[in-house]
Amino acid sequence: MPPRSTRPLDKLDDDDYPAYTTGRAADMLGTTPAFLRALGDNRLITPLRSQGGHRRYTRHQLRIAARARQLVDTGTHIEAACRIIILQNQLEQAQRLNEKLRTHNTTP
């Protein structure tokens, strides 16, 4: 992960800055704190912790949680939704690596 800037305004655009409390994140997603904890229990997202030990979520994590919420809202069990998203992410990474290797190997 790249180093974080010490300039406060840079945090506004930082997708990896843990700006959202559990309550605020749940409110933004229209879900419950228990739903967010379940995503953590299923290793889909791992919130950072404040010095006081409270969960803090990033915008990137909230986008992942929103994907899970969409699957759950269509009837997918939460554990299955987490696994689906994890596998989709792994597939995307493998495809990018494959393309990079293919491009590298075809260059004269």
Z-matrix of the N, CA and C atoms (Angstrom, degrees):
N
C 1 1.440
C 2 1.533 1 107.76
N 3 1.360 2 117.54 1 134.86
C 4 1.461 3 119.63 2 -179.73
C 5 1.523 4 111.10 3 -67.02
N 6 1.333 5 115.80 4 153.30
C 7 1.468 6 117.79 5 -179.93
C 8 1.523 7 110.62 6 -64.67
N 9 1.297 8 114.99 7 145.51
C 10 1.466 9 120.64 8 179.74
C 11 1.520 10 109.91 9 -81.39
N 12 1.290 11 115.34 10 143.03
C 13 1.449 12 121.18 11 177.16
C 14 1.518 13 109.83 12 -72.37
N 15 1.322 14 116.01 13 150.94
C 16 1.454 15 120.04 14 177.13
C 17 1.520 16 111.03 15 -92.06
N 18 1.342 17 117.85 16 -4.91
C 19 1.458 18 120.72 17 177.96
C 20 1.520 19 108.99 18 -80.27
N 21 1.332 20 118.45 19 121.38
C 22 1.471 21 122.11 20 -175.02
C 23 1.526 22 114.07 21 -55.46
N 24 1.329 23 118.94 22 -39.34
C 25 1.458 24 120.26 23 -176.93
C 26 1.524 25 112.49 24 -68.83
N 27 1.330 26 117.95 25 -23.65
C 28 1.458 27 120.33 26 177.62
C 29 1.525 28 111.77 27 -64.90
N 30 1.319 29 117.26 28 -24.36
C 31 1.459 30 121.58 29 -179.19
C 32 1.527 31 111.64 30 -69.45
N 33 1.332 32 117.63 31 -21.65
C 34 1.463 33 120.77 32 179.46
C 35 1.520 34 112.09 33 -62.23
N 36 1.318 35 117.12 34 -32.97
C 37 1.458 36 121.60 35 -177.79
C 38 1.526 37 113.03 36 -102.64
N 39 1.308 38 117.49 37 2.65
C 40 1.463 39 121.92 38 -176.62
C 41 1.523 40 110.20 39 -85.81
N 42 1.345 41 116.61 40 107.61
C 43 1.463 42 121.37 41 179.42
C 44 1.524 43 112.84 42 -65.35
N 45 1.324 44 117.30 43 -17.68
C 46 1.455 45 121.21 44 -177.32
C 47 1.531 46 113.29 45 -102.99
N 48 1.315 47 116.89 46 8.86
C 49 1.463 48 119.70 47 178.16
C 50 1.533 49 108.96 48 -83.70
N 51 1.336 50 117.94 49 125.57
C 52 1.476 51 121.43 50 -177.17
C 53 1.526 52 112.08 51 -76.83
N 54 1.313 53 116.05 52 80.16
C 55 1.458 54 121.40 53 -171.89
C 56 1.520 55 114.84 54 -95.35
N 57 1.322 56 118.20 55 -15.87
C 58 1.460 57 120.20 56 -169.00
C 59 1.526 58 112.27 57 -111.90
N 60 1.320 59 115.29 58 128.06
C 61 1.463 60 120.79 59 174.92
C 62 1.529 61 108.74 60 -72.58
N 63 1.304 62 116.31 61 167.41
C 64 1.457 63 120.84 62 179.18
C 65 1.529 64 110.96 63 -58.60
N 66 1.310 65 116.72 64 -46.17
C 67 1.463 66 120.41 65 -179.01
C 68 1.514 67 112.28 66 -62.64
N 69 1.328 68 116.46 67 -44.35
C 70 1.467 69 120.49 68 179.92
C 71 1.526 70 110.18 69 -66.74
N 72 1.321 71 117.61 70 -42.60
C 73 1.463 72 121.50 71 179.69
C 74 1.530 73 110.39 72 -62.18
N 75 1.316 74 116.70 73 -44.63
C 76 1.463 75 120.89 74 179.18
C 77 1.525 76 110.19 75 -62.54
N 78 1.316 77 116.71 76 -41.29
C 79 1.460 78 121.18 77 178.74
C 80 1.531 79 110.72 78 -62.95
N 81 1.307 80 117.22 79 -43.53
C 82 1.465 81 121.28 80 -179.60
C 83 1.527 82 111.40 81 -63.67
N 84 1.321 83 116.58 82 -35.11
C 85 1.467 84 121.41 83 -178.38
C 86 1.529 85 112.38 84 -88.22
N 87 1.312 86 116.76 85 -10.63
C 88 1.458 87 120.02 86 -177.17
C 89 1.512 88 112.05 87 69.39
N 90 1.310 89 115.99 88 38.67
C 91 1.456 90 121.54 89 -178.34
C 92 1.528 91 109.09 90 -134.14
N 93 1.308 92 116.73 91 -163.28
C 94 1.461 93 120.90 92 -178.66
C 95 1.526 94 110.68 93 -114.01
N 96 1.333 95 117.33 94 159.01
C 97 1.458 96 119.54 95 173.38
C 98 1.534 97 111.94 96 -57.60
N 99 1.318 98 117.22 97 -33.06
C 100 1.477 99 120.40 98 178.88
C 101 1.531 100 111.10 99 -62.40
N 102 1.322 101 116.92 100 -36.18
C 103 1.463 102 120.53 101 177.47
C 104 1.528 103 109.81 102 -62.28
N 105 1.318 104 116.88 103 -44.72
C 106 1.464 105 120.34 104 178.92
C 107 1.522 106 111.52 105 -64.34
N 108 1.330 107 116.03 106 -40.02
C 109 1.477 108 118.80 107 177.26
C 110 1.524 109 110.71 108 -63.76
N 111 1.325 110 117.30 109 -37.43
C 112 1.470 111 121.16 110 178.47
C 113 1.525 112 110.73 111 -64.03
N 114 1.326 113 117.36 112 -36.20
C 115 1.472 114 119.99 113 177.14
C 116 1.520 115 110.19 114 -64.19
N 117 1.324 116 116.40 115 -38.10
C 118 1.455 117 120.82 116 175.95
C 119 1.516 118 111.72 117 -68.35
N 120 1.336 119 116.43 118 -41.71
C 121 1.468 120 120.60 119 178.29
C 122 1.530 121 111.42 120 -61.03
N 123 1.328 122 116.34 121 -32.03
C 124 1.460 123 121.45 122 179.70
C 125 1.524 124 112.60 123 -93.10
N 126 1.319 125 116.21 124 10.71
C 127 1.463 126 124.51 125 174.14
C 128 1.525 127 114.31 126 60.47
N 129 1.332 128 115.65 127 30.14
C 130 1.458 129 118.67 128 174.88
C 131 1.519 130 109.75 129 -81.46
N 132 1.307 131 116.59 130 -45.45
C 133 1.463 132 121.73 131 175.55
C 134 1.521 133 108.90 132 -133.62
N 135 1.310 134 115.63 133 148.96
C 136 1.456 135 121.01 134 177.59
C 137 1.521 136 107.10 135 -124.68
N 138 1.322 137 117.25 136 101.33
C 139 1.465 138 118.79 137 -178.99
C 140 1.524 139 110.52 138 -66.63
N 141 1.311 140 114.15 139 150.28
C 142 1.451 141 119.38 140 173.82
C 143 1.526 142 107.32 141 -77.74
N 144 1.307 143 116.56 142 166.21
C 145 1.465 144 121.00 143 -178.63
C 146 1.520 145 109.77 144 -117.86
N 147 1.320 146 115.24 145 139.19
C 148 1.462 147 120.51 146 174.21
C 149 1.524 148 107.97 147 -73.04
N 150 1.313 149 116.01 148 172.55
C 151 1.468 150 119.18 149 177.64
C 152 1.518 151 111.50 150 -60.26
N 153 1.322 152 117.03 151 -27.74
C 154 1.459 153 121.31 152 178.03
C 155 1.519 154 113.13 153 -84.67
N 156 1.338 155 117.38 154 -0.37
C 157 1.459 156 121.59 155 177.56
C 158 1.521 157 114.67 156 90.49
N 159 1.331 158 117.72 157 6.54
C 160 1.464 159 120.90 158 -179.68
C 161 1.528 160 110.60 159 -82.11
N 162 1.327 161 116.09 160 144.26
C 163 1.462 162 121.15 161 178.78
C 164 1.525 163 110.00 162 -68.35
N 165 1.337 164 115.32 163 139.44
C 166 1.461 165 122.67 164 175.90
C 167 1.529 166 107.44 165 -132.68
N 168 1.321 167 115.34 166 131.19
C 169 1.459 168 121.74 167 -175.83
C 170 1.528 169 111.09 168 -110.58
N 171 1.316 170 115.34 169 147.07
C 172 1.455 171 121.80 170 176.92
C 173 1.530 172 109.51 171 -95.44
N 174 1.325 173 116.55 172 165.83
C 175 1.468 174 119.68 173 176.20
C 176 1.527 175 110.50 174 -62.90
N 177 1.321 176 116.74 175 -37.23
C 178 1.469 177 120.31 176 177.98
C 179 1.537 178 110.04 177 -60.76
N 180 1.309 179 117.06 178 -45.05
C 181 1.459 180 120.87 179 178.70
C 182 1.523 181 111.38 180 -64.07
N 183 1.321 182 117.37 181 -36.36
C 184 1.463 183 120.10 182 179.11
C 185 1.527 184 111.30 183 -67.28
N 186 1.327 185 117.50 184 -34.62
C 187 1.470 186 119.28 185 175.93
C 188 1.531 187 110.69 186 -65.43
N 189 1.318 188 117.32 187 -38.90
C 190 1.466 189 121.06 188 176.95
C 191 1.527 190 109.77 189 -65.74
N 192 1.326 191 116.64 190 -43.60
C 193 1.466 192 120.96 191 178.73
C 194 1.529 193 110.62 192 -61.89
N 195 1.329 194 117.02 193 -36.69
C 196 1.470 195 120.59 194 178.13
C 197 1.526 196 110.76 195 -65.45
N 198 1.330 197 117.60 196 -37.13
C 199 1.470 198 120.34 197 175.44
C 200 1.523 199 110.41 198 -62.03
N 201 1.327 200 116.49 199 -43.39
C 202 1.464 201 120.81 200 178.71
C 203 1.522 202 110.23 201 -63.66
N 204 1.300 203 115.80 202 -41.61
C 205 1.477 204 119.88 203 179.96
C 206 1.523 205 110.72 204 -60.64
N 207 1.327 206 117.84 205 -40.83
C 208 1.463 207 121.22 206 178.48
C 209 1.528 208 111.00 207 -60.38
N 210 1.330 209 116.25 208 -43.80
C 211 1.468 210 119.59 209 179.54
C 212 1.523 211 111.16 210 -65.75
N 213 1.324 212 116.43 211 -43.54
C 214 1.464 213 120.47 212 179.75
C 215 1.528 214 109.98 213 -63.96
N 216 1.318 215 116.83 214 -39.99
C 217 1.471 216 120.53 215 179.56
C 218 1.525 217 112.95 216 -64.02
N 219 1.333 218 116.62 217 -23.11
C 220 1.473 219 119.69 218 178.85
C 221 1.529 220 111.63 219 -94.24
N 222 1.359 221 116.43 220 7.29
C 223 1.454 222 119.57 221 173.94
C 224 1.518 223 116.06 222 105.84
N 225 1.318 224 117.58 223 1.68
C 226 1.463 225 120.48 224 178.65
C 227 1.525 226 108.73 225 -79.55
N 228 1.321 227 116.36 226 133.90
C 229 1.462 228 120.96 227 177.48
C 230 1.526 229 108.76 228 -63.23
N 231 1.333 230 117.46 229 146.18
C 232 1.463 231 120.99 230 -172.74
C 233 1.531 232 112.92 231 -59.52
N 234 1.335 233 117.36 232 -39.25
C 235 1.467 234 119.77 233 178.91
C 236 1.523 235 110.48 234 -64.11
N 237 1.327 236 116.66 235 -41.01
C 238 1.466 237 120.89 236 178.90
C 239 1.525 238 110.45 237 -67.61
N 240 1.325 239 117.70 238 -39.30
C 241 1.465 240 121.24 239 179.21
C 242 1.529 241 110.18 240 -61.52
N 243 1.320 242 116.53 241 -43.47
C 244 1.463 243 120.33 242 178.61
C 245 1.516 244 110.98 243 -62.82
N 246 1.311 245 116.21 244 -44.19
C 247 1.472 246 120.15 245 -179.64
C 248 1.523 247 110.88 246 -64.73
N 249 1.320 248 117.71 247 -40.78
C 250 1.462 249 121.72 248 178.72
C 251 1.528 250 110.06 249 -59.33
N 252 1.320 251 116.82 250 -47.73
C 253 1.461 252 120.23 251 -178.29
C 254 1.522 253 111.38 252 -65.79
N 255 1.325 254 117.23 253 -40.92
C 256 1.467 255 120.82 254 177.23
C 257 1.524 256 109.83 255 -60.24
N 258 1.323 257 116.96 256 -45.70
C 259 1.470 258 120.30 257 179.93
C 260 1.531 259 111.98 258 -66.69
N 261 1.328 260 117.64 259 -37.93
C 262 1.462 261 120.36 260 176.42
C 263 1.527 262 110.53 261 -61.53
N 264 1.312 263 116.72 262 -42.99
C 265 1.462 264 120.84 263 178.93
C 266 1.525 265 111.51 264 -64.52
N 267 1.333 266 116.88 265 -41.33
C 268 1.463 267 120.41 266 177.91
C 269 1.525 268 110.71 267 -64.09
N 270 1.321 269 117.02 268 -40.12
C 271 1.460 270 121.01 269 178.42
C 272 1.526 271 110.71 270 -63.29
N 273 1.325 272 117.31 271 -44.93
C 274 1.466 273 120.90 272 178.41
C 275 1.521 274 111.16 273 -60.15
N 276 1.323 275 117.21 274 -42.14
C 277 1.466 276 120.73 275 178.50
C 278 1.528 277 110.86 276 -64.07
N 279 1.323 278 116.73 277 -43.23
C 280 1.460 279 120.84 278 179.67
C 281 1.532 280 110.82 279 -64.53
N 282 1.312 281 116.87 280 -39.65
C 283 1.467 282 120.40 281 178.73
C 284 1.526 283 111.37 282 -65.44
N 285 1.338 284 117.14 283 -41.00
C 286 1.471 285 120.22 284 177.24
C 287 1.524 286 110.65 285 -63.40
N 288 1.325 287 116.49 286 -44.02
C 289 1.466 288 120.51 287 178.85
C 290 1.519 289 110.69 288 -63.54
N 291 1.325 290 116.36 289 -43.75
C 292 1.454 291 120.94 290 179.08
C 293 1.526 292 110.76 291 -59.61
N 294 1.318 293 117.11 292 -45.12
C 295 1.462 294 121.40 293 179.35
C 296 1.529 295 111.22 294 -63.78
N 297 1.329 296 115.84 295 -40.95
C 298 1.462 297 120.26 296 178.28
C 299 1.526 298 110.52 297 -62.32
N 300 1.317 299 116.83 298 -44.51
C 301 1.464 300 120.86 299 179.18
C 302 1.520 301 111.34 300 -66.69
N 303 1.316 302 116.41 301 -40.02
C 304 1.464 303 120.40 302 179.17
C 305 1.527 304 110.13 303 -63.91
N 306 1.315 305 117.77 304 -43.24
C 307 1.462 306 122.11 305 179.27
C 308 1.516 307 110.33 306 -65.60
N 309 1.336 308 116.38 307 -42.61
C 310 1.452 309 121.26 308 -179.80
C 311 1.530 310 111.57 309 -64.25
N 312 1.313 311 117.79 310 -40.44
C 313 1.471 312 121.92 311 -177.68
C 314 1.520 313 113.47 312 -76.32
N 315 1.324 314 118.94 313 -18.89
C 316 1.470 315 120.41 314 -179.48
C 317 1.518 316 112.14 315 -96.41
N 318 1.324 317 117.13 316 -5.71
C 319 1.465 318 120.54 317 177.82
C 320 1.512 319 108.95 318 -76.38
N 321 1.368 320 117.26 319 127.14
C 322 1.484 321 119.30 320 -178.54
C 323 1.493 322 113.80 321 -67.08
